[in-house]
Amino acid sequence: MFGIGGGELIFIIFIALMLFGTDKIPEAARTFGKVMANLKHATNEIKTEIQKSADVEEINSSFKQVTSSFTEEVDKVKESVSVTPPDFTSNTLTDATSGINEIKEDLESLTGPIKRQR
């Protein structure tokens, strides 16, 4: 027990009896017990706070890791989706216009006899 032998323990008890007297020993023992309980309680609180801090740091590092990988994936998707806008030159527009005019003429020729029957 704390590296104290039997003879040393008896000597400590004898010194305590000399200092405090037989009337005050129980009160001193209670006070010592309360001090030790408070010390143990404070130590446990410190351990709990350290553990919570470590858990929070672990959560923060995990969160940063997940968000960084998510950001990387989003950037990859942006890069793969980003396409240069089509080059609308006058040639492309005239081709589209001529195609539309051809379809318009075909519709007119199909609906012409139908419109006349009414």
HUJOUR-V190934 format. One line per field, one symbol per residue. ss: DSSP state (a for helix, b for strand, c for the rest). psi: psi as a letter, one per 20 degrees, with the letter a starting at -180 (. if undefined). burial: # if it has 16 or more other ideal C-beta (glycine too) atoms within 10 Angstrom, else .. A space follows every 10 residues. Layout:
ss=???
psi=???
burial=???
//
This chain:
ss=cccccaaaaa aaaaaaaaaa aaaaaaaaaa aaaaaaaaaa aaaaaaaaaa aaaaaaaaaa aaaaaaaaaa aaaaaaaaaa acccccccca aaaaaaaaaa aaaaaaaaaa aaaaaaac
psi=ojkprghhgh gggghghggh rhhighghgg ggggghgggg ggghgggggg gggggghggg hgghgghghg gggggggggh hoqpqqonrh gghhggghgg hghggghghg ighghhi.
burial=.......... .......... .......... .......... .......... .......... .......... .......... .......... .......... .......... ........
//
